Amino acid sequence: MIKNSSLILISSVFGFASILFVWFGESGLVSILTREDGVVENLSAIFYMVAIAFGFVSIFLSDRVYLPIIWTLLCLIFLGEETSWFQRVFDYSVPSIEQVNAQHEFNLHNLNVFQGGKLVHSSLRLSSILKSQNLFRVGFFGYFLVVPFLLYIPKIKGLMSKIGYKKPDTGFALVLLIVFSLSFMLSLFSPVDVKKSLAETREMLYAFFIMLYIFAFVRPNQITKPTAIIIDG
């Protein structure tokens, strides 16, 4: 059973190693590993699959099932979108979607209406925030970094308590913040090919941190510090 010290070590080593490998690694090898259907993209899919398994088991073992159900469904959606719903594996086509998709694939996040939302040179208009990349970022960082502070507001604390929200350990959240901050910062000074590789690596790290969170905090009977408990109100 994973302890908080081990959780922080695992997330730190894998997170920083992934980012620094892209930054300092040999460009040809990095491009191969981060290309479409490459190692990095496949790892993203694997992490979501493992997260789904943890979430599915948690539904049957937890006293409060709302949070496991929510995360299991979200990871199923993330897995489908990451793999274009296994379109290339099963070799099928949905022309009506592909015609309005920026990459001509069967997924929602690459639909033309959701494209854009880059961090650099992007505006803060509502239309920009509603792009797929930014919607995911708002949800991800909001859940792990903002919601814990909002729990000091009684009404929000009560609402999150009803779904059985599990507050991530402070150390885990801090590692998450530093790893992604480093990735975004390096992107500002990267050439186009490295910037693209960093973006693909971030997608893998999103899946990795979600998997760890479900395993360490959503999965029942975990060993955690008092900060990583159900908010009982």
N, C-alpha and C positions, 0 to 999 in steps of 0.2 A: 504494500500500500504506500503510495507516494507521500512523502513529507514535504512541508513547505520549503525547507532548505534544499531538498532534491529538486523540487519544482522550479525554484529560482535558478539553480545551477543548470538544469536541463534547458530551460527557456533562454537563459543568458548565452550559453555556449552555442546552441543551435542558431539563435537569432543573430548574434554578432558574427559568427563564423559565416553565415549565409551572406550577410551584407558585405562583409570585408572581402570575401572570396570574389564577389562580383566586381568590387572596386579595384582590388589588387591582382586578380587572377588574369591568366593569359586570355586575351580577348577572343581568340578563336574557340577555345574550350568553353568559355562562358557563354558565347553565342549558341553553341551546340546544346548546352545543358538547358538554356532558357528559351529555346525555340518552341514553336507550337508542337504539342505532343511530345515534348522533350522531358527530361528527368524532372525538372522543376514543376512543370504543369502536372505530370503524373503524380508527383508527391502531394500536390494540392488535392488531387482527387482522392488519394489514399487517406490523407488526413481527414477529409470530410467523411469518407466511408467509415473510418474508425470512430469518429465522433458520432455518427449515426448509430453505430452499434452500441456505444456507451449510453447514448440517449435512449435508445430503444429498451435496453436492459433496465435503465433507471425508471422508466415509466412503470414497470411492474414491481420495482423494489422500493420506490419512494412513497412516503406518506402523502406528499404533495406532488401531484403529477403534472400540474400546469406548466411549470418551467421545463421539465424534461420533454414534454410534448412540443412545446414551442421551439426548443432548440433542435429537436430531432427533425421537425418539419423544415426549419430554416436551413439546416445542414443538407437536407435532401434537395432543397431548392438550389443552394449554393453548389452542390455537386453537379446537379443537372445543368446549371448555367456554365459552370467551369468546363464541362465536357461537351457542351452543346447538346445535352441530353443524349450522349453517346451516339451522336449522329455518324461520326466517322467509324465507330466500332461496328455498328449494325448497318451502315451504308444505306441510309434512307434519306429522302428529300421532302421538304415542305416548301414548295416554291412561293406560296403566298407570303410566308415569313421571310424567306431568303431574299426576296426581291427588295424588301425594305430594311434589310440588315446590312450594316456597314461592312461586315466580313462575309456576307452571303452564307450565314449559318443559321441553324435553328436554335436560337436563344433570344431572350428578351433584352438582356443588358446591352447588346450591340445593335439594337434597333436604331435607326437613324435619329429618331426623336429623343433618344437617351444619350446620344453621343456628345462628346465635349466634356467639360468639367475638369480640365487639367488644372493643377495647382498653380503653375506658372502662367502669368498673363491672363488669368481668368478673373471675371468680375464677381462681385458678391450679389448679383441680381438673383431673384428667385428662380428664374429660368436656368441659371447656371447651377444652382444648388440642387435642382431636381434632376440633374444628369445622373446616370447610373453610378458612376464612380463616386460622386460626392454623396449620394444617398447612402451608399454602403459605408463610406467613411463616417458620416454623421451617426449612423446606427452603431457601428463598431466602437468608435471612440466614445460616443455618448454612453453606451452601456458599460464599458469598462472603466472609463475615467471620470465621467460627469455624474452619472447616477449615484455612485457612492457618496458624493458630496450633497446631492439633492435629498438624501435620506434624512438629513437634518430638518427637512420640512415635513411636519407631521402628516399632512395629507398624502404626500408622495410616498412617505415611509409606509403608510397604511395600505396604499395601492400596491406597492411592490411586495408587501407582506402577503397579500392575498394570492399572488401568483407564486409565492415561495422563493422570491429572489434571493440568490446567494451572492453575498458581497465577496468579490475577489480579494485575496490577501494583498496587503499594501505592497509587499515586495514584488509580487507577480505583476501588479499594475504598473509599478515603477519600471521594471524591466521592459514591459510592453511599450511604455511611453518612450524610453530611451532608445530602444531598438528602432522603432518606427521614425522617431525624430531624426536619428542618424541617417536612415534611408532617405527620407525626404530632403534632408540637408545636402547629402551627397548628390542627389539628383540635380540640384541647382547648379552644380559645377561639372556636370558630366556631359560628354558628347552624346549624340543621339542614340548610338547603339548601346552604350552603358546605361543610359537613362531607361531604355526599353527593358534591359535585363534587370535593372533594379525594380521596375514596375512589376515584372513577372515574379520576381523573388518576393516582393511584398505580398502578392496574392497568395503565394505559398505560405508565408508567415501568418497571414490572416487565418488560414485554415489550421495551421499548427497551433496558434494560441487558442483558438476556439476549441480545438480538440483537447488541449491540456486543461482548459477551464472546465469543460464538461466532465472530464475524468476526475479532476481534483476537487471540484466544488459542487457540481450538479449530481454526480454519481453518489449514491448513499453510502454511509458508513466510511467516509473518508477521514483521514487523520489531518486535521487542520488546526490552526491557532484560533483563538476566540474571535478574531476579526473576520473569519471566513465561515460564518454561520448563517442560518436562516434568520431573517429579520422578523422577529415575533411581534413587534409592536410593543 
